[in-house]
Amino acid sequence: MKISDFQSKDVINIVDGKKLGQISDLELDLRQGRIDAIVVPNQSKFFGMFGGGTDVVIPWRNIVKIGMDVVLVKLDEAKTYRVENEGESAVEYKRSY
């Protein structure tokens, strides 16, 4: 499976049935050669440019099933990262769903 295949899939939380969005990025563990997490932009963004600037980071262990069109995740609580300005480090905070 290619990264581009992931980016076309919708991410659905099976806990509440909400569509979280589509995968925008992956967090990789290069030493272990595995995917640590998937990253989904916050739905408040408009065309990925305007909005809160937050991303939902979903650990790989929370993925329940990868289907043809969707990725099902079990997510009680998600880590989110807010990027204040480009060039600054991300500030981590927790968000519950």
SVG drawing of the C-alpha trace seen along z (x, -y; Angstrom):
<svg xmlns="http://www.w3.org/2000/svg" viewBox="-22 -32 39 36">
<polyline fill="none" stroke="black" stroke-width="0.4" points="0.0,0.0 1.3,-3.5 1.0,-6.6 -1.2,-8.2 -3.6,-5.3 -4.0,-6.3 -4.6,-9.9 -7.8,-9.1 -9.5,-7.2 -11.9,-8.7 -11.1,-8.2 -14.1,-7.2 -14.2,-6.9 -16.2,-3.8 -16.7,-5.1 -19.1,-7.9 -19.4,-7.4 -17.8,-10.7 -15.9,-11.3 -12.6,-12.8 -11.4,-13.6 -8.8,-12.2 -5.2,-11.3 -2.8,-14.1 0.4,-12.7 2.1,-9.7 4.4,-9.6 7.2,-7.1 9.6,-5.3 12.6,-5.0 14.6,-2.9 11.9,-0.2 10.7,-0.7 7.1,-1.1 4.2,-3.7 3.7,-5.1 0.6,-7.3 -1.6,-8.8 -2.3,-12.5 -5.7,-14.0 -6.3,-17.7 -8.9,-19.3 -12.2,-19.6 -12.4,-23.3 -9.8,-24.0 -11.0,-25.5 -9.2,-23.9 -6.4,-23.1 -5.4,-26.8 -7.7,-28.6 -8.7,-27.5 -7.3,-26.5 -4.2,-24.9 -4.6,-21.7 -4.0,-18.1 -5.4,-15.0 -2.6,-12.4 -4.0,-8.9 -1.7,-6.2 -1.3,-3.2 -2.5,-0.8 -5.9,-2.6 -6.6,-1.6 -9.2,1.1 -9.6,1.8 -8.3,0.5 -10.9,0.9 -11.2,0.0 -12.6,-3.5 -12.3,-4.1 -10.0,-3.6 -11.9,-2.7 -10.3,-3.9 -11.2,-3.5 -10.5,-6.9 -11.7,-7.9 -9.1,-10.7 -6.8,-12.1 -3.5,-14.0 -3.6,-17.2 -0.9,-19.5 -1.4,-23.2 1.1,-24.9 1.4,-28.6 3.6,-29.9 5.8,-28.2 9.3,-27.8 8.1,-27.5 7.9,-24.1 4.4,-22.6 2.6,-22.9 1.1,-19.6 -2.3,-19.4 -5.0,-16.8 -8.4,-16.9 -11.3,-14.5 -14.0,-13.4"/>
</svg>
